[in-house]
Amino acid sequence: MASSSSSSEPIPAPKIRSLHGYDYSPKEQAEKEAILKQLESTYPNVNPLWAEYVYDFCYHTPQDQLDRIMETNAWDYRSKFNGKLESKK
C-alpha cells in the first residue's frame, strides 16, 4: 500500500442527518421515541421500521386527511392475503 500525506489528517466527524427526510426538533424526537417504545411494547410483532413509517405519516398528515382515509376505507382492499378465497370445486 502506498502511504499518502492525507493519512495523517484526522477524519472529520460524520454529519448527523434525519431519517426519511423529516426534521424533528429534539423535543419532537424525544416524543417520537417515547411513542415508538410504547408501540413496540403494545404491538411486539410489528416491525419497528413499519411503526416508524406509520408514525411519520400520521405526524405529517393533516388530521382531516387521516379522518377521510379512515372513513372511506381508502386503503382497504380485498386481496388473496386479507380476504376469503372462493374454493374451486
Secondary structure by P-SEA (a helix, b strand, c coil): cccccccccccccbbbbbcccccccaaaaaaaaaaaaaaaaacccccaaaaaaaaaaaaaccaaaaaaaaaaccccccccccccccccc
